[in-house]
Amino acid sequence: MSGVVVAEWLPSVTVAIPTHNRPEEVRKAVDSARNQDYAGAVDVIVVYDRAEPDLSLETPPGEERPVRVMRNERTPGLAGGRNTAIDHAGGELVAFCDDDDYWDPEKLRLQVEALAAAPDADLVTCSIVVEYDGQSTPRTAGVDRVTHPMLVRSRMAMLHSSTFVFRRSSLLGDLGLIDESIPGSQNEDWDILLRAAELHPVVHVDRPLVHVLWGAASFFSRRWDTKIDSSVWMLERHPAIAADNRAASRLMGQIAFAHACSGNRREAATWVARTARHNPFQPRWPLSAAVAVWPRSGGLVLNVLHRLGRGV
């Protein structure tokens, strides 16, 4: 492997890639994990969730940077798939990658170097490039440490789950696994970010090293009911969000928008009112009120925001 940079600390890394019916994309994700310029040992676990495993992804015995393929053995969904990989991981570190995302070659090396400099940290992240409709938009954080109050007030979308690298001992210890009770495995990444930041600040490499693909069809395939349920779950599970007017209004505004897009005007109006009471300057409540009049306009709103590398 030419160009490999040797670091002082070279923990083994298991890359967890849950997948569902993305045969081409998952190969690109696997290749990007195996082609890291990191000098330490790397193995990949691809977990098939409610889909027939493609055993051709597995590598022959003894091959460098092996790939294993298995079925989700836990709760169906993304959270169960990730936890299945954690259960079978042999690496000292566990890295997540979604099946439609991919990494730049230096991603793991730079993150391991950052984690080595913060021995108390449980998690290291990096920034992203949003790939949408032929456009590439970098999203950076402007910081190298992320605290719990920062994550309460903002989801910080650049801390995408495909950037996460955990100490496996933390996932099996004080931090815990991905919560499989969250509806539809949505917001499970924000939940574990908040839990990790409560223990120690999250180490962040503020370079866009992960390419995150956003699909133009996502609005029409989106399960708005699941998004609503998972957002309400977050309000109930994390009291710090509900206790902060700015944080609560942001999440309530997203719930209002989801109700508006689903055509449920009464619930949209209820959550618009709640949002405005918590923060009259929160822009999501007038946006949601407008979308409630014509629900399909929500798709136009999302397309514009996605071209800017942002969501609602």
C-alpha positions as CSV (number, residue, x, y, z in Angstrom):
1,M,0.0,0.0,0.0
2,S,2.0,3.0,-1.2
3,G,1.7,6.4,0.4
4,V,0.8,4.9,3.8
5,V,1.7,7.3,6.7
6,V,2.8,5.5,9.9
7,A,1.4,6.9,13.1
8,E,2.6,6.2,16.6
9,W,-0.7,4.7,17.7
10,L,-2.2,2.3,15.2
11,P,-5.3,0.7,16.7
12,S,-7.2,-1.8,14.6
13,V,-10.4,-0.4,13.0
14,T,-13.6,-2.3,12.2
15,V,-15.8,-0.5,9.6
16,A,-19.5,-1.1,10.1
17,I,-21.6,-0.7,6.9
18,P,-25.3,-1.6,7.3
19,T,-27.1,-1.9,3.9
20,H,-30.5,-2.4,2.3
21,N,-30.9,-2.8,-1.4
22,R,-28.0,-0.7,-2.6
23,P,-25.8,-3.2,-4.4
24,E,-23.7,-0.7,-6.4
25,E,-23.4,2.0,-3.7
26,V,-22.3,-0.4,-1.0
27,R,-19.4,-1.6,-3.1
28,K,-18.2,2.0,-3.4
29,A,-18.5,2.4,0.4
30,V,-16.6,-0.8,1.0
31,D,-13.8,0.2,-1.4
32,S,-13.4,3.6,0.2
33,A,-12.9,1.9,3.6
34,R,-10.4,-0.6,2.3
35,N,-8.4,2.0,0.4
36,Q,-7.6,4.2,3.4
37,D,-4.0,5.4,3.7
38,Y,-4.1,4.5,7.4
39,A,-1.3,2.1,8.3
40,G,-3.2,0.1,10.9
41,A,-5.3,-2.9,10.5
42,V,-8.8,-2.3,8.9
43,D,-11.6,-4.8,8.4
44,V,-15.1,-4.3,7.1
45,I,-18.4,-5.8,8.2
46,V,-21.4,-5.4,5.8
47,V,-24.7,-6.0,7.6
48,Y,-27.7,-6.8,5.4
49,D,-30.9,-5.5,6.8
50,R,-34.1,-7.2,5.5
51,A,-32.3,-8.0,2.3
52,E,-30.4,-11.1,0.9
53,P,-26.7,-10.8,1.7
54,D,-24.4,-10.5,-1.3
55,L,-21.6,-13.0,-0.4
56,S,-19.5,-11.9,-3.4
57,L,-18.5,-8.9,-1.3
58,E,-16.5,-11.2,1.1
59,T,-12.8,-11.4,0.6
60,P,-10.8,-14.7,0.4
61,P,-9.3,-15.9,3.7
62,G,-6.0,-14.2,4.6
63,E,-6.6,-11.2,2.3
64,E,-5.5,-7.8,3.7
65,R,-8.4,-5.6,5.0
66,P,-10.9,-8.4,5.0
67,V,-14.7,-8.0,4.3
68,R,-17.3,-10.0,6.2
69,V,-20.9,-10.2,5.2
70,M,-23.7,-11.0,7.6
71,R,-27.4,-10.5,8.4
72,N,-28.8,-8.1,10.9
73,E,-29.3,-10.2,14.0
74,R,-31.0,-7.5,16.1
75,T,-33.9,-5.1,15.7
76,P,-34.7,-4.5,12.0
77,G,-33.4,-1.1,10.9
78,L,-30.2,0.9,10.8
79,A,-29.6,0.9,14.6
80,G,-29.9,-2.9,14.8
81,G,-27.6,-3.3,11.8
82,R,-24.9,-1.1,13.4
83,N,-25.2,-2.9,16.7
84,T,-24.8,-6.3,14.9
85,A,-21.5,-5.1,13.4
86,I,-20.4,-3.8,16.8
87,D,-21.2,-7.2,18.4
88,H,-18.9,-8.9,15.8
89,A,-16.2,-6.2,15.6
90,G,-12.7,-7.1,16.4
91,G,-11.2,-3.7,16.1
92,E,-10.2,-1.4,18.9
93,L,-12.1,1.3,17.1
94,V,-15.4,1.0,15.3
95,A,-16.1,3.4,12.3
96,F,-19.6,3.8,10.8
97,C,-20.2,4.3,7.1
98,D,-23.7,4.4,5.4
99,D,-24.0,2.2,2.3
100,D,-24.5,5.2,0.0
101,D,-21.6,7.3,1.3
102,Y,-17.8,7.1,0.8
103,W,-14.6,8.3,2.4
104,D,-11.5,10.2,1.2
105,P,-8.3,8.1,1.6
106,E,-6.9,10.1,4.5
107,K,-10.1,10.0,6.6
108,L,-9.2,7.3,9.1
109,R,-5.6,8.4,9.5
110,L,-6.4,11.9,10.4
111,Q,-9.2,10.8,12.8
112,V,-7.0,8.3,14.6
113,E,-4.3,11.0,15.0
114,A,-6.9,13.4,16.5
115,L,-8.2,10.6,18.9
116,A,-4.7,9.8,20.0
117,A,-4.3,13.4,21.2
118,A,-7.5,13.1,23.3
119,P,-7.2,9.9,25.3
120,D,-10.4,10.6,27.3
121,A,-12.6,11.0,24.2
122,D,-15.0,8.3,23.2
123,L,-15.8,9.5,19.7
124,V,-14.1,11.4,16.8
125,T,-15.9,12.9,13.8
126,C,-15.0,14.9,10.7
127,S,-16.8,17.2,8.3
128,I,-18.6,16.2,5.1
129,V,-19.2,17.1,1.5
130,V,-22.9,16.9,0.6
131,E,-23.4,15.5,-2.9
132,Y,-26.7,16.5,-4.3
133,D,-27.9,16.8,-7.9
134,G,-24.4,17.1,-9.3
135,Q,-23.3,19.7,-6.8
136,S,-20.7,19.2,-4.0
137,T,-21.2,21.4,-0.9
138,P,-18.6,21.2,1.9
139,R,-20.1,21.4,5.4
140,T,-17.6,22.3,8.2
141,A,-18.1,23.1,11.9
142,G,-15.3,25.6,12.6
143,V,-14.3,23.8,15.8
144,D,-12.2,20.9,16.8
145,R,-14.2,20.0,19.9
146,V,-18.0,19.6,20.1
147,T,-19.7,19.9,23.5
148,H,-23.1,18.8,24.8
149,P,-24.6,22.3,24.8
150,M,-23.6,22.8,21.2
151,L,-25.4,19.6,20.2
152,V,-28.5,20.4,22.2
153,R,-29.0,23.6,20.2
154,S,-28.0,22.2,16.8
155,R,-27.9,18.8,15.2
156,M,-24.7,19.9,13.5
157,A,-25.4,18.0,10.3
158,M,-21.7,18.0,9.4
159,L,-21.2,15.5,12.2
160,H,-22.8,12.8,10.0
161,S,-22.9,9.2,11.2
162,S,-20.6,8.2,8.3
163,T,-17.9,10.2,10.0
164,F,-18.2,8.5,13.4
165,V,-15.2,6.6,14.8
166,F,-15.8,5.2,18.4
167,R,-13.6,3.4,20.9
168,R,-15.3,0.0,20.9
169,S,-14.7,-0.2,24.7
170,S,-17.0,2.9,25.1
171,L,-19.8,1.4,23.0
172,L,-19.7,-1.7,25.2
173,G,-19.3,0.3,28.4
174,D,-20.5,3.7,29.7
175,L,-21.6,5.1,26.3
176,G,-23.6,2.1,25.2
177,L,-24.8,0.8,21.9
178,I,-27.0,2.6,19.3
179,D,-30.5,2.9,20.8
180,E,-32.8,0.5,18.9
181,S,-36.0,1.8,20.5
182,I,-36.0,5.1,18.5
183,P,-38.7,5.0,15.9
184,G,-37.5,4.0,12.4
185,S,-33.8,4.4,13.5
186,Q,-34.1,8.1,12.7
187,N,-32.2,10.6,14.9
188,E,-30.2,7.7,16.4
189,D,-27.0,9.4,15.3
190,W,-28.0,12.6,17.1
191,D,-28.9,10.6,20.2
192,I,-25.6,8.9,20.5
193,L,-23.8,12.2,19.8
194,L,-25.6,13.8,22.7
195,R,-24.8,10.8,24.9
196,A,-21.2,10.8,23.9
197,A,-20.8,14.6,24.5
198,E,-22.4,14.2,28.0
199,L,-19.4,12.0,28.9
200,H,-16.6,13.9,27.1
201,P,-16.4,16.5,24.3
202,V,-16.5,15.0,20.9
203,V,-13.2,15.3,19.0
204,H,-13.7,16.8,15.5
205,V,-11.5,16.9,12.5
206,D,-12.8,19.9,10.6
207,R,-12.0,18.8,7.1
208,P,-14.6,17.5,4.7
209,L,-13.4,13.9,4.4
210,V,-16.7,12.0,3.9
211,H,-19.0,12.3,0.8
212,V,-22.7,12.1,1.8
213,L,-25.1,11.5,-1.0
214,W,-28.5,13.1,-0.8
215,G,-31.1,11.9,-3.3
216,A,-33.6,14.1,-5.1
217,A,-36.3,11.5,-4.6
218,S,-36.0,11.4,-0.8
219,F,-39.0,13.7,-0.3
220,F,-41.3,11.4,-2.0
221,S,-40.0,8.2,-0.3
222,R,-39.7,9.8,3.1
223,R,-41.7,8.4,6.0
224,W,-42.9,11.6,7.6
225,D,-44.7,9.8,10.3
226,T,-41.4,8.1,11.4
227,K,-39.6,11.4,11.3
228,I,-42.3,12.9,13.5
229,D,-42.2,10.0,16.0
230,S,-38.4,10.0,16.2
231,S,-38.4,13.8,16.8
232,V,-40.9,13.6,19.6
233,W,-38.8,10.7,21.0
234,M,-35.8,13.0,21.1
235,L,-37.8,15.7,23.0
236,E,-38.9,13.2,25.6
237,R,-35.5,11.3,25.9
238,H,-33.3,14.4,26.1
239,P,-34.7,16.9,28.6
240,A,-32.0,19.4,27.8
241,I,-33.5,20.0,24.4
242,A,-37.0,20.6,25.8
243,A,-35.6,22.9,28.5
244,D,-33.9,25.2,26.0
245,N,-36.3,27.4,24.0
246,R,-34.0,27.8,21.0
247,A,-33.3,24.0,20.9
248,A,-36.9,23.0,21.4
249,S,-38.2,25.5,18.8
250,R,-35.8,24.1,16.2
251,L,-37.0,20.5,16.7
252,M,-40.7,21.5,17.1
253,G,-40.4,23.4,13.8
254,Q,-39.1,20.3,12.1
255,I,-42.1,18.4,13.5
256,A,-44.4,21.1,12.2
257,F,-42.8,20.9,8.8
258,A,-43.1,17.1,8.7
259,H,-46.8,17.3,9.5
260,A,-47.3,20.0,6.9
261,C,-45.6,17.9,4.2
262,S,-47.7,14.9,5.1
263,G,-50.9,17.0,4.6
264,N,-51.9,16.9,8.3
265,R,-52.9,20.6,8.7
266,R,-54.4,20.3,12.1
267,E,-51.2,18.8,13.7
268,A,-49.1,21.2,11.6
269,A,-51.0,24.1,13.1
270,T,-50.5,22.7,16.6
271,W,-46.8,22.4,16.3
272,V,-46.5,25.7,14.5
273,A,-48.1,27.3,17.5
274,R,-45.8,25.5,19.9
275,T,-42.8,26.5,17.9
276,A,-43.7,30.1,17.9
277,R,-44.4,30.1,21.6
278,H,-40.9,28.8,22.3
279,N,-39.2,31.2,19.9
280,P,-41.2,33.6,17.7
281,F,-38.1,34.2,15.6
282,Q,-37.7,30.5,14.6
283,P,-38.0,30.5,10.8
284,R,-39.4,27.0,10.6
285,W,-42.8,27.9,12.0
286,P,-43.9,30.4,9.2
287,L,-42.3,28.0,6.6
288,S,-44.3,25.1,8.0
289,A,-47.5,27.2,8.0
290,A,-47.0,28.1,4.3
291,V,-46.2,24.4,3.3
292,A,-49.4,23.3,5.1
293,V,-51.4,25.2,2.6
294,W,-49.8,23.3,-0.3
295,P,-48.0,20.2,1.1
296,R,-46.2,19.3,-2.1
297,S,-44.4,22.6,-1.9
298,G,-42.3,21.0,0.8
299,G,-40.5,19.1,-1.9
300,L,-39.5,22.3,-3.6
301,V,-38.3,23.7,-0.3
302,L,-36.2,20.6,0.4
303,N,-34.7,20.6,-3.1
304,V,-33.5,24.3,-2.7
305,L,-32.1,23.6,0.7
306,H,-30.4,20.4,-0.4
307,R,-28.6,22.3,-3.2
308,L,-27.2,24.4,-0.5
309,G,-26.1,21.3,1.4
310,R,-28.7,21.9,4.1
311,G,-32.0,20.4,5.4
312,V,-35.0,21.8,7.3
